[in-house]
């Protein structure tokens, strides 16, 4: 499964922070695809696999919003 983040909206630091926060719930690999940062999720925790991509996306969005408030 994967989550795609457009670089005009999301920054690498916000994505990195989210992946560190969720590191115990799966294995993550990031690549770049044009204007997108792509997070590939493998070996997700079975209890959270259905919601993990959305939770990561929400965490990244919250980080971006917080960063813009400063």
C-alpha positions in Angstrom: 0.0 0.0 0.0 1.2 3.6 -0.6 0.4 7.2 0.3 1.3 10.0 -2.1 2.1 13.5 -1.0 2.3 16.4 -3.5 5.4 18.5 -2.7 3.6 21.8 -3.2 1.4 21.0 -0.1 3.5 18.6 2.0 7.2 18.9 3.0 9.7 16.1 3.5 10.2 17.0 7.2 6.5 16.5 8.0 6.5 13.2 6.3 9.7 12.0 8.1 8.2 13.0 11.5 5.1 11.0 10.7 7.0 7.9 9.7 9.1 8.1 12.8 6.0 8.3 14.9 4.4 5.3 13.2 7.6 3.2 12.9 6.4 0.5 15.2 3.3 -0.1 13.0 5.1 -1.0 9.7 8.0 -0.6 7.4 8.2 2.5 5.2 10.1 3.4 2.1 10.0 6.8 0.5 10.6 7.6 -3.1 10.0 10.5 -5.4 7.6 10.3 -8.4 7.6 13.6 -10.2 6.0 16.2 -7.9 5.1 13.5 -5.3 6.8 12.0 -2.4 5.5 8.4 -2.3 5.5 6.4 1.0 5.3 2.7 0.4 4.0 0.8 3.5 5.0 -2.8 3.9 4.6 -5.3 6.8 1.8 -3.2 8.5 0.7 -4.2 12.0 -2.3 -6.4 11.3 -4.4 -4.5 13.9 -3.9 -1.2 12.0 -3.4 -2.1 8.4 -6.8 -0.9 7.3 -6.3 2.6 8.8 -2.5 3.1 8.7 -2.3 5.0 5.4 -5.0 7.4 6.5 -3.5 7.9 9.9 -0.1 8.7 8.4 -1.7 11.1 6.0 -3.5 12.8 8.9 -0.3 13.1 10.9 1.6 14.6 8.0 -1.2 17.1 7.4 -1.3 18.1 11.0 2.5 18.7 10.9 2.2 20.9 7.9 -0.6 22.9 9.5 1.4 23.4 12.7 4.5 24.4 10.7 2.5 27.1 8.9 1.2 28.6 12.1 4.8 29.4 13.3 
